[in-house]
C-alpha cells in the first residue's frame, strides 16, 4: 500500500481538527489521519521500505515526507512514533535522569549517532527509554514545527489501559518483521516491557515462555493479544495457538469504514 487511502468524509483543506500520526522504522513509513471529535479513521498510507541502518533514516524520512503535500497542512495534533527495538523500562523510584546514558549503555552498548529519549508511563510508574538517531530527530524538526514524540509501546500500553475487560493476566505482543515487543500485565498493572529479536518462530515461543516462567505465570492463566505484523494464517499464529487457548488480535477502539479500510486494524493499532 503506497497510495493514500481516504474515506469520503476526509476534508483535505480542513485538517485543523484532525490528528496526524506517523510511524517510522527500518521497515518503512506509515501514517494515519484521525478525526479527533468523531474518533474516526479518515486516511491511511503505508510505504514499506528496507532501510539497512538507522544512519539512513533521517535522509530517507526527509525524502519521503517531502513527497507528502498533506504534511504542510495544520493539524490539531501531530504524533511521531519511532519504532525501535532498543528500549528499556526503568521504574520511577530508581530513575535518575542524569544516569540515563549509563543505564542504556549498560544494556545496549555505546549508541553513537543517537540521542536518548524517555517517556513517562504513569500507571507503572516508570520511564521507557529508547534511542533516536540524531539525523532523524533533525529531520523531524525540519518537517514539523510542533509534534509529540512517542514510542509504539507507549501508545499500545495506553490503549490496553483504557480498554474494557477484567482479565487478570494479559500478555500483549506487537510484531515487526524480525523483532517483537512484549508487555505483561496483572490486573491491568504493567509488570514489564521488553523487546526480542527473532530469526525463527521457535525463538518467539522460547522468549514468551521464559518471560511467563520468570513472572511465575502459567500460559493457561494468560489472555494473549496480538498486534502488528502478524495474521491468523501465519505459521507464527498457528504455533502460538498450540500454547495459548485465549488468543485475540488487539483492535483499537476507533470508528472506521471497513469497505474503505479492509485491512485489519491490529496491523496499525499504534497509528489509531
C-alpha positions as CSV (number, residue, x, y, z in Angstrom):
1,X,0.0,0.0,0.0
2,X,1.8,3.1,-1.2
3,X,-1.1,5.3,-2.3
4,X,-3.1,7.4,0.2
5,X,-6.4,5.8,1.1
6,X,-9.1,8.2,2.2
7,X,-12.7,8.0,3.1
8,X,-15.4,10.4,1.7
9,X,-15.6,12.5,5.0
10,X,-12.0,13.4,4.8
11,X,-11.6,17.2,4.2
12,X,-8.2,17.7,2.8
13,X,-8.4,21.5,3.2
14,X,-9.7,21.4,6.8
15,X,-7.3,19.3,8.7
16,X,-7.1,21.5,11.8
17,X,-9.5,19.2,13.6
18,X,-7.5,16.1,12.8
19,X,-4.6,14.2,14.4
20,X,-1.7,13.1,12.2
21,X,0.2,10.0,13.4
22,X,3.4,9.0,11.6
23,X,5.4,5.8,12.3
24,X,9.0,5.4,11.3
25,X,11.1,2.2,11.3
26,X,13.7,0.4,9.3
27,X,10.8,-1.3,7.6
28,X,9.4,1.9,6.2
29,X,7.0,4.7,6.9
30,X,3.2,4.9,7.5
31,X,0.7,7.5,8.6
32,X,-2.9,7.9,9.6
33,X,-5.3,10.8,10.0
34,X,-7.9,10.6,12.7
35,X,-10.9,12.9,13.2
36,X,-10.4,13.6,16.9
37,X,-14.0,14.5,17.7
38,X,-15.5,11.5,15.9
39,X,-12.6,9.2,16.9
40,X,-12.7,8.1,13.2
41,X,-10.0,6.9,10.8
42,X,-10.1,9.1,7.7
43,X,-6.9,8.4,5.9
44,X,-4.1,5.9,5.8
45,X,-0.9,5.3,3.9
46,X,1.8,2.7,4.3
47,X,5.1,2.9,2.5
48,X,7.1,-0.2,3.1
49,X,10.9,0.0,2.6
50,X,14.0,-1.8,3.5
51,X,16.4,0.6,5.3
52,X,19.7,-1.0,6.2
53,X,20.7,1.2,9.0
54,X,19.5,3.8,11.5
55,X,22.1,6.1,9.9
56,X,20.0,6.4,6.8
57,X,16.6,7.0,8.5
58,X,17.0,10.8,8.6
59,X,17.6,11.2,4.8
60,X,15.0,8.6,3.9
61,X,12.4,10.3,6.1
62,X,13.2,13.7,4.6
63,X,12.9,12.3,1.1
64,X,9.6,10.5,1.9
65,X,8.0,13.3,3.9
66,X,8.8,15.9,1.2
67,X,6.5,14.0,-1.2
68,X,3.6,14.3,1.3
69,X,1.8,17.5,0.5
70,X,-0.6,16.8,3.4
71,X,2.2,17.3,5.9
72,X,2.2,21.1,5.0
73,X,-1.3,21.4,6.4
74,X,-2.1,22.4,10.0
75,X,-3.2,19.6,12.3
76,X,-4.7,19.7,15.8
77,X,-2.0,17.2,16.8
78,X,1.0,15.6,15.2
79,X,2.4,12.4,16.7
80,X,5.7,10.9,15.5
81,X,6.4,7.3,16.6
82,X,9.9,5.9,16.2
83,X,9.7,2.1,16.2
84,X,13.0,0.7,17.5
85,X,13.6,-2.5,19.5
86,X,16.3,-0.6,21.6
87,X,14.1,0.2,24.6
88,X,14.3,-0.4,28.3
89,X,12.0,0.3,31.2
90,X,13.2,1.9,34.4
91,X,10.9,2.1,37.5
92,X,10.3,5.7,38.6
93,X,11.6,5.0,42.1
94,X,15.1,4.3,40.9
95,X,15.1,6.6,37.8
96,X,17.7,9.3,37.8
97,X,17.8,11.3,34.6
98,X,21.4,12.1,34.9
99,X,22.2,8.3,34.9
100,X,20.1,7.7,31.8
101,X,23.0,7.3,29.4
102,X,24.8,4.9,31.8
103,X,21.8,2.7,32.2
104,X,21.2,2.5,28.5
105,X,24.8,1.9,27.6
106,X,25.0,-0.9,30.1
107,X,22.1,-2.7,28.4
108,X,22.7,-1.9,24.7
109,X,26.2,-0.7,24.5
110,X,27.5,2.6,23.1
111,X,24.9,4.4,20.9
112,X,26.9,6.8,18.9
113,X,24.9,9.0,16.5
114,X,21.8,8.6,18.7
115,X,20.2,10.7,21.4
116,X,18.3,9.1,24.3
117,X,14.6,9.8,24.7
118,X,12.3,8.9,27.6
119,X,8.5,8.6,28.0
120,X,7.0,8.6,31.5
121,X,4.2,5.9,31.9
122,X,2.2,6.9,34.9
123,X,0.4,3.6,35.7
124,X,3.7,1.8,36.4
125,X,5.1,4.4,37.2
126,X,8.2,4.2,35.1
127,X,10.2,5.6,32.2
128,X,10.6,3.9,28.8
129,X,14.0,4.9,27.4
130,X,14.8,4.5,23.8
131,X,17.2,5.7,21.1
132,X,16.5,8.2,18.4
133,X,19.0,8.8,15.6
134,X,20.2,12.4,15.7
135,X,19.8,12.9,12.0
136,X,16.2,11.6,12.2
137,X,15.4,14.0,15.0
138,X,16.8,16.8,12.9
139,X,14.6,15.7,10.0
140,X,11.5,15.7,12.3
141,X,12.3,19.2,13.5
142,X,12.8,20.5,9.9
143,X,9.5,19.0,8.8
144,X,7.2,19.8,11.8
145,X,7.2,22.9,14.0
146,X,5.4,21.1,16.7
147,X,5.0,17.4,17.4
148,X,4.8,14.7,20.1
149,X,7.5,12.1,20.0
150,X,6.3,8.6,21.1
151,X,7.4,5.0,21.1
152,X,4.8,2.5,19.9
153,X,4.8,0.6,23.2
154,X,3.7,3.7,25.0
155,X,0.7,4.0,22.6
156,X,-0.1,0.3,22.9
157,X,0.1,0.5,26.7
158,X,-2.3,3.5,26.8
159,X,-4.8,1.6,24.6
160,X,-4.7,-1.5,26.8
161,X,-5.1,0.6,29.9
162,X,-8.2,2.3,28.5
163,X,-9.8,-0.9,27.1
164,X,-12.7,-2.8,28.6
165,X,-12.1,-6.1,30.2
166,X,-11.4,-7.7,33.6
167,X,-8.8,-10.3,32.6
168,X,-6.4,-10.8,35.4
169,X,-3.3,-11.5,33.4
170,X,-2.7,-10.1,29.9
171,X,0.2,-10.7,27.5
172,X,0.4,-8.2,24.6
173,X,2.7,-8.9,21.7
174,X,3.4,-6.3,18.9
175,X,5.4,-7.7,15.9
176,X,7.7,-6.2,13.4
177,X,9.5,-8.3,10.7
178,X,12.3,-9.5,12.9
179,X,11.5,-8.4,16.4
180,X,8.6,-8.0,18.8
181,X,7.6,-6.1,21.9
182,X,6.2,-7.9,24.9
183,X,4.0,-6.2,27.5
184,X,2.8,-8.2,30.5
185,X,0.0,-7.1,32.9
186,X,-1.5,-8.3,36.1
187,X,-4.9,-6.6,37.0
188,X,-4.1,-4.1,34.2
189,X,-0.9,-3.1,36.0
190,X,2.1,-3.2,33.7
191,X,4.7,-5.6,35.1
192,X,7.3,-5.4,32.3
193,X,8.1,-4.3,28.8
194,X,10.8,-5.9,26.7
195,X,11.8,-6.4,23.1
196,X,13.2,-9.5,21.4
197,X,14.9,-10.1,18.1
198,X,14.0,-13.4,16.4
199,X,15.0,-15.3,13.4
200,X,12.7,-18.3,13.8
201,X,9.2,-18.9,15.2
202,X,10.7,-21.1,17.9
203,X,12.6,-18.1,19.2
204,X,9.3,-16.3,19.8
205,X,7.8,-19.2,21.7
206,X,11.0,-19.6,23.8
207,X,11.1,-15.9,24.8
208,X,7.4,-15.8,25.7
209,X,7.5,-19.0,27.8
210,X,10.7,-17.7,29.5
211,X,9.0,-14.5,30.5
212,X,6.0,-16.3,31.9
213,X,8.3,-18.6,33.9
214,X,10.1,-15.5,35.2
215,X,6.7,-14.0,36.1
216,X,5.6,-17.3,37.8
217,X,2.6,-17.4,35.4
218,X,1.2,-20.4,33.6
219,X,0.2,-20.0,30.0
220,X,-3.3,-21.1,30.8
221,X,-3.7,-18.0,33.0
222,X,-2.9,-15.6,30.3
223,X,-5.1,-13.8,27.7
224,X,-2.9,-13.2,24.7
225,X,-3.3,-10.1,22.5
226,X,-1.5,-9.8,19.2
227,X,-0.8,-6.7,17.0
228,X,1.4,-5.6,14.2
229,X,2.9,-7.7,11.5
230,X,1.0,-11.0,12.2
231,X,-2.1,-12.7,10.7
232,X,-4.3,-15.6,11.6
233,X,-3.0,-17.7,8.7
234,X,0.7,-17.1,9.6
235,X,2.8,-20.0,10.8
236,X,3.6,-17.9,13.8
237,X,0.0,-17.6,14.8
238,X,-0.6,-21.3,14.3
239,X,2.3,-22.1,16.6
240,X,1.0,-19.7,19.3
241,X,-2.3,-21.5,19.2
242,X,-0.6,-24.7,20.3
243,X,0.4,-23.0,23.6
244,X,-2.4,-20.5,24.2
245,X,-6.1,-21.1,24.2
246,X,-7.2,-17.5,24.5
247,X,-5.7,-15.6,21.6
248,X,-7.1,-12.3,20.3
249,X,-6.0,-9.6,17.8
250,X,-5.8,-6.2,19.5
251,X,-8.2,-4.0,17.6
252,X,-8.2,-0.3,18.5
253,X,-11.4,1.3,19.7
254,X,-11.9,3.5,16.7
255,X,-14.6,4.1,14.1
256,X,-13.8,3.3,10.5
257,X,-15.4,2.3,7.2
258,X,-14.4,-1.4,6.6
259,X,-15.2,-1.1,2.9
260,X,-12.6,1.8,2.7
261,X,-10.0,0.3,5.0
262,X,-10.3,-3.5,4.6
263,X,-7.0,-4.2,6.4
264,X,-7.4,-5.5,9.9
265,X,-6.7,-2.6,12.3
266,X,-4.5,-4.7,14.5
267,X,-1.8,-4.0,11.9
268,X,-1.9,-0.3,12.6
269,X,-3.1,-0.2,16.2
270,X,-0.3,2.2,17.2
271,X,-1.4,4.7,14.5
272,X,-5.0,4.8,15.7
